[in-house]
Amino acid sequence: MHKALKTYGIITTLGMLVVLIQGALVTQTGSGDACGAEWPLCYGQVFPESPTIQTLIEYTHRLVSGLLGIMVIILAIWSWKKLGHLKETKFFAIIAILFIIFQGLLGAAAVVWGQSNAVMALHFGFSLISFTSVLLLTVLAFEDGKDDHLLSPTLSKGLKNYIYFVLVYIYIVVYTGAYVRHTGSSAGCTGWPLCNGQIIPEFTNFTVTIQFFHRLLAGILFLVIAYMFVLIVKNHKDNKPLFYSGLISFVLITIQVLSGAYVVLSSLALEATMFHAFFISILFGAVSYTTLLAYRSKTS
């Protein structure tokens, strides 16, 4: 059922993941202004002549983002027609389109007029929401026709609300991570797990403060997701969708913590930063699916 839609959804989801990683690459390499203060043209040209590496990074990011914007709109309309009988479809379709547009407009505004670091950190967040909406639309195509009992578990009100909290909290952590990148604060703390050789560092400048704050929130996130997984194992280990989404979330937050350490210990190596962006994107998607299951659940 929906074989073509499933295939297209997978391709679009992977494409959105590439857009997220490209966005992190643009920020990390300082390529955001490598096409000048012009959009959609690059130095007044459709195809820039004799581009630098930074120009190629920014230009290909624009191309891929534009292509994926069209693909997301097609997926949303296609899903609306084929999966409209599922109550979540229209919501995810609308969110996917809205946030891919917000992402594009914010990126364009940053190029032409410039934006504060606080606003630009939202660019990654908007991209992440669009990616997750595309991911969940694809999941709906695979779920259609499956056993509704497993996909609508019976959860306590406390666990249901806790899962909602986890989703909100992880988005806050993602935002602080994006803010660290945009402010160039990744090197604010040398060493790991200590920050400049201290459990609580001396807040001598802004970069130390924002980096330590992000580390603190990320450490708490590990505990928050670990506790969510414990609750799921304790009370719902027989529900495979819920169990595996919780397990994947726990594995990914563990990898994310380790990749964060690798970013610091590798002196901000580019591949380490890309891995970090990749795993947080997948993690947010996994927690979002767990939240979808919680939303569908019956309260015990």
N, C-alpha and C positions, 0 to 999 in steps of 0.2 A: 504493500500500500504506500502511495506517495513516493515511489522510488526516485523519480526525477527531482522532486522537491527536497527530499533528504540529501541527495547528492549536491544539489545547488546550495542548500543550507550549510553543509559541511565546508564547501569551497568558500562561501561568503564568511563563515565564522573564522576560518583560517586566515582569510584575507584581512579581516578586522584585527586579528591578532598581529599580523604583520604591520598594520597601520599603527597600533599601539607601540610596538617595538621601534618602529621608525621614528615616532614622535619622541621617544626617550633618546634615541640616537641623535636627533636634531638638537635636543637640549644639551646633551652631554658633550657634543662636539662644537657647540656654539654656532650652529649653522642656521639659526632662525632668520638672520638678516643676510644670508648669503646670496639672495636674489635681489637685493636692494629693497627699498621701501615701495615695492610694486607687487600687485596681485590682481589677476592671475598670471600676468606676464612676469618673466624673470629678466631683469635689466632691460625691460622694454621689448623682449624677444619671446617668441613662442618656444623656440629651442635655443638656449643660450650658447653662444660661441666661446670656445676655449674655456670651458667651465673649470673651476677649481674643485677639489674633492668636496669641500663644504657646499659649494653650489650644487654639485651632483646630489648630495645627500638631501638638501632642501627641495630640489627640483623633483627628484624621484618620489619624495614623500608627498608632494603636492599631486603628482600624477596618480599615485596609488590611492591616495585619499579620495580624489575625484572619482576614480573608477569604482572604488568601493562604495562611495555615496550612491551611485547609480544602482549598484548591485543590491544594496540594502533596501532601497525603495522597491525594487523588483521583488525581492524576497518578502517584504512586508505585504505587498498587494497580493502576491501569489498565496501566501499563508492565509491572508484574510479570506480569500475565495475558497481555498481547500480545507482550512481548519477553522472556519468561522463558527462552527458548532461548539468549539471548545471555548469556554468563557475567558480564558487568559489571552487568547490569540490577538484580539483586537487591541488590547492594552499594550502588549509587547510590540505589536506592529507600529502603533502610534509613537511609543517611546523610542523605538529604533530610528524612525524617520526624524522625529524632533531633535534627538540628540546628535544625529549625524549632521544635521543642519547647524545646530548650535556649535558643534565642534568646528565645522568649516568656517562659519562666520567669525568665531573667536580667533581662529588662526589667521584669517584674512585681516581682521582688525588689528591684530598684534603686529603684522607686517607693515601695514599702511600707516597706522597711528601710534603703534606702541602700546603696551599694557604693563601694568604693575606685575611684579612676581606673584602676588597673591591671586590676581585674576588669571594669570597664565597657568597657574597650578590647576585651575579648573579645567583647562584644555584636556589634560590627561584624564581627569575625572569624567568629563562628558564623553570622551572616547570610550572609556571603560563601561559606562552605562549603555552606550550604543552596542558595543561588542557583546555585552551580557544579554541584551534584548535579542540580538541575532542568534546567540547561542541557545537561548531558551525557546525561540521560535523553532529552531532546528530540533531541539529536544521534543517539542510538542508533536512534530511530524513523526518522530519515532514512537512516541507514546500512544498516538491515536489508535484506538482499537485494542489496547492492552488492558490487563486486569485493573479495574478502577479501584478495587479494594487496597491494593498495594500502593497506589498513587495517591490515596486519600487516607493516610493513617489517622489513628485516634491518639491525640496528644493531650497532655495536661495543659491547662491555660498557662501555667508557669513556664513550661518548656517552650511552648509556642511563642510567648512574649520574649523569652531569652534568645531564641533564634532570630527574632526581629531585631533585637538589640545587637546581636553579633553582626548582622548585615550593616547596620548604621555605623557601628564602631569601626568595622574594617574600612568603610569608606572614609572615615575621618583619618585613619592611619595612612591610607593611600594618598589623601590630600596632603598630609604633612610630608610624606615622602617626595611627592611632586614638588612641594614648596622647597624642600632641601635642595633638590636638583636645580630649580630655577634660580635660587639665591646663591648657588655655588657653595653650599655649606657642607657638602659631602665629606670634606676633610676637616671639619670642625673638631671631630674627635679622632685622635690617632690611637691606634691599638684597639683591641676587642677582647673580652667584653668591657674592660675598663675604658673610660674616656679620659685620654691624656694621663693615664696612670692612676686615675682616681675613680672611686665608686660614684661620687658626686663631684664633678669638676668645678673649678672656679670659672664662673661665668664672666670671663674677661671680655668677650665680644659676642656679637649676634650669632656668628656661625657656630660657635660652641653651644650656645643656648638652644638654637633650633635643631641642631643635630642630636644633642642629648635628649631633648624633648621627644623627637621622633623615635629614638632608640627605646625610650621608656614606654611610649605608647605601643611600639611593636612588640616589646617583651610582654606587656600585659595582654596583647592580642593573642600571643601563643598560649597563655594560660586560659584566656576566654574560650578559644576554640578547643583546647584540650578538654576543658570542663564540659563543653557542649557535646563532644564525642563520648565522654564518659557517661553522660545522661542518656545518650542515644543507645549505647551498648547496654546499659543497665536496664533500660525499659523497652527498647524497640529493636533489639538485635535481629529479630526474625523478619523485620521489614527491610528487604534488600535495598530498595531505592534510598531509603532514609539512612540505613547503615553505611552503604557504600559512599553516599555523598558526604556523610560525616567522616568516614575513614579517609577519603581523598582530601578533604579539607584539613584534617590533622596532619597527614603526610606532607601536604603542600606548605602548611605554615612552618613545619619543621625545616623543609628545604629552604623556605624563604628566609628564615632566621639565619641559616648557614650561608645562604648566598649574600645576605647583608654583611655578615662577617667577612666573607670573601672579598666583597667590594672594598672594605676598609683595609684588610691585610694585603690586598694586591695593589694598594695605592691607587685605587679608582680605575683599575684596568677596564677598558671599554667592554670587553666580553663579559666581565663580571656585572657591570651595570645593566647590560642587555638581559642577562639571565635573571637579574633581580626584577626587572620590569616584566619579563615573561611570566615568572612564577606568581607574582602578585596578581596578574591579570587572570590566570587560570584559577587561582585561589578565590578571587572575587566571584568568578563564574560558578565555582562549586558551592560556595556559601549561598549564592543567589538561588541555586536549584534547591538547596536544603530549605531555604525560605519559602520557595514555591510550594514545596511539600507541606510545610507548616501552615501556609495560607489555606491550602485545600483541606487540611485536617479537620476532623470532628473533635470537639473538646470533650475530654473525659471528665 
